[in-house]
Structure formats: C-alpha cells, structure tokens
Amino acid sequence: MKNKRLHTNSGLAHFYDNEANKNSFLDDVIKANVHSSIYLYSRKLNDEITVAVNDGLVTLIGIVPWMYQKMVLASMIMNIEGVKGVINKIMVANRPI
C-alpha cells in the first residue's frame, strides 16, 4: 500500500491516502468522542442531540429541557481534543411557568 498510513485512535484503525480522507477520519473520531461525552453527561440527552463535525467544527442540534444543559454541553465539547469550535443550535424546550 503505497503512500498510505495507518492511524489508530481508541482502538480504531483507518487508512488514508490524501488530506481529505485524513480530515474525514479525524472528524469521525471527534464525533465519536462528542457522543461519548454527551452520553456520560446524560444518556437521555445523547438520544436527543444530533452531532455533525466538519474539519473540527462541531455542530450540535436538538432540544434540551433546561438552558444550563445547552451551555454545559457546548462548554464540555470545546474541551475535546481536536475540536476547533462549536456551533450550538440546541433549543431549550418551552416550559410552563
């Protein structure tokens, strides 16, 4: 396999032969780490939040019951290795007064 490298991370192995494939692999690793972090924070929220990653930029989409959850998730994700930024499109559910 000429000009290909094997990269491993968290038990995953992946071959890439150009920069686009490398970035795609790194985005997949970041996405897996984001999902793991959300799951550890709240199993229920993990099912409610959609995660997209493009060149290290994480987009969070979904609905949470409380504003503090929206803020905690964005802050938590910024601390994951490889994350360059977070676009927080999480909405807070309408709650009766």
ZAFIKOL-520826 format. One record per residue (C-alpha): residue number from 0; residue in three letters; x negated, z negated, y. Coordinates in steps of 0.25 Angstrom, whole numbers, plus 5000, padded with zeros to 4 digits. Layout:
% residues N
+-----+------+------+------+------+
: pos : code :   xx :   zz :   yy :
+-----+------+------+------+------+
: NUM :  Ala :    X :    Z :    Y :
...
+-----+------+------+------+------+
***
This chain:
% residues 97
+-----+------+------+------+------+
: pos : code :   xx :   zz :   yy :
+-----+------+------+------+------+
:   0 :  Met : 5000 : 5000 : 5000 :
:   1 :  Lys : 4992 : 5005 : 5012 :
:   2 :  Asn : 4993 : 4999 : 5025 :
:   3 :  Lys : 5004 : 4988 : 5021 :
:   4 :  Arg : 5002 : 4973 : 5022 :
:   5 :  Leu : 5009 : 4963 : 5014 :
:   6 :  His : 5015 : 4952 : 5023 :
:   7 :  Thr : 5021 : 4939 : 5017 :
:   8 :  Asn : 5029 : 4928 : 5024 :
:   9 :  Ser : 5037 : 4917 : 5018 :
:  10 :  Gly : 5036 : 4924 : 5004 :
:  11 :  Leu : 5040 : 4938 : 5009 :
:  12 :  Ala : 5031 : 4950 : 5007 :
:  13 :  His : 5032 : 4963 : 5015 :
:  14 :  Phe : 5024 : 4975 : 5016 :
:  15 :  Tyr : 5024 : 4983 : 5029 :
:  16 :  Asp : 5016 : 4995 : 5034 :
:  17 :  Asn : 5020 : 4996 : 5048 :
:  18 :  Glu : 5023 : 4987 : 5060 :
:  19 :  Ala : 5038 : 4989 : 5059 :
:  20 :  Asn : 5039 : 4984 : 5045 :
:  21 :  Lys : 5030 : 4972 : 5049 :
:  22 :  Asn : 5039 : 4969 : 5060 :
:  23 :  Ser : 5051 : 4970 : 5051 :
:  24 :  Phe : 5045 : 4961 : 5041 :
:  25 :  Leu : 5041 : 4950 : 5052 :
:  26 :  Asp : 5056 : 4951 : 5057 :
:  27 :  Asp : 5061 : 4949 : 5043 :
:  28 :  Val : 5052 : 4937 : 5041 :
:  29 :  Ile : 5057 : 4931 : 5055 :
:  30 :  Lys : 5071 : 4934 : 5051 :
:  31 :  Ala : 5070 : 4926 : 5038 :
:  32 :  Asn : 5063 : 4915 : 5046 :
:  33 :  Val : 5074 : 4914 : 5056 :
:  34 :  His : 5085 : 4914 : 5045 :
:  35 :  Ser : 5077 : 4903 : 5038 :
:  36 :  Ser : 5076 : 4895 : 5051 :
:  37 :  Ile : 5091 : 4897 : 5054 :
:  38 :  Tyr : 5095 : 4893 : 5040 :
:  39 :  Leu : 5086 : 4880 : 5041 :
:  40 :  Tyr : 5093 : 4877 : 5054 :
:  41 :  Ser : 5107 : 4879 : 5049 :
:  42 :  Arg : 5112 : 4886 : 5037 :
:  43 :  Lys : 5125 : 4890 : 5043 :
:  44 :  Leu : 5119 : 4896 : 5055 :
:  45 :  Asn : 5110 : 4904 : 5047 :
:  46 :  Asp : 5122 : 4912 : 5042 :
:  47 :  Glu : 5128 : 4913 : 5056 :
:  48 :  Ile : 5115 : 4919 : 5063 :
:  49 :  Thr : 5110 : 4933 : 5062 :
:  50 :  Val : 5095 : 4935 : 5064 :
:  51 :  Ala : 5089 : 4948 : 5068 :
:  52 :  Val : 5074 : 4950 : 5070 :
:  53 :  Asn : 5067 : 4961 : 5077 :
:  54 :  Asp : 5052 : 4961 : 5080 :
:  55 :  Gly : 5052 : 4945 : 5080 :
:  56 :  Leu : 5064 : 4945 : 5089 :
:  57 :  Val : 5075 : 4937 : 5083 :
:  58 :  Thr : 5090 : 4939 : 5086 :
:  59 :  Leu : 5100 : 4928 : 5082 :
:  60 :  Ile : 5115 : 4932 : 5081 :
:  61 :  Gly : 5126 : 4923 : 5077 :
:  62 :  Ile : 5135 : 4911 : 5081 :
:  63 :  Val : 5132 : 4896 : 5081 :
:  64 :  Pro : 5141 : 4885 : 5083 :
:  65 :  Trp : 5132 : 4878 : 5094 :
:  66 :  Met : 5123 : 4882 : 5105 :
:  67 :  Tyr : 5112 : 4873 : 5101 :
:  68 :  Gln : 5111 : 4881 : 5088 :
:  69 :  Lys : 5109 : 4894 : 5095 :
:  70 :  Met : 5098 : 4888 : 5103 :
:  71 :  Val : 5091 : 4881 : 5091 :
:  72 :  Leu : 5091 : 4894 : 5083 :
:  73 :  Ala : 5085 : 4902 : 5094 :
:  74 :  Ser : 5074 : 4892 : 5096 :
:  75 :  Met : 5072 : 4890 : 5081 :
:  76 :  Ile : 5070 : 4905 : 5079 :
:  77 :  Met : 5060 : 4906 : 5090 :
:  78 :  Asn : 5050 : 4897 : 5083 :
:  79 :  Ile : 5050 : 4906 : 5070 :
:  80 :  Glu : 5037 : 4913 : 5069 :
:  81 :  Gly : 5037 : 4928 : 5073 :
:  82 :  Val : 5050 : 4926 : 5082 :
:  83 :  Lys : 5047 : 4933 : 5095 :
:  84 :  Gly : 5061 : 4929 : 5101 :
:  85 :  Val : 5075 : 4926 : 5098 :
:  86 :  Ile : 5088 : 4933 : 5103 :
:  87 :  Asn : 5099 : 4923 : 5102 :
:  88 :  Lys : 5112 : 4930 : 5101 :
:  89 :  Ile : 5118 : 4917 : 5094 :
:  90 :  Met : 5132 : 4914 : 5099 :
:  91 :  Val : 5138 : 4900 : 5100 :
:  92 :  Ala : 5152 : 4899 : 5094 :
:  93 :  Asn : 5163 : 4895 : 5103 :
:  94 :  Arg : 5166 : 4880 : 5100 :
:  95 :  Pro : 5179 : 4873 : 5104 :
:  96 :  Ile : 5177 : 4863 : 5115 :
+-----+------+------+------+------+
***
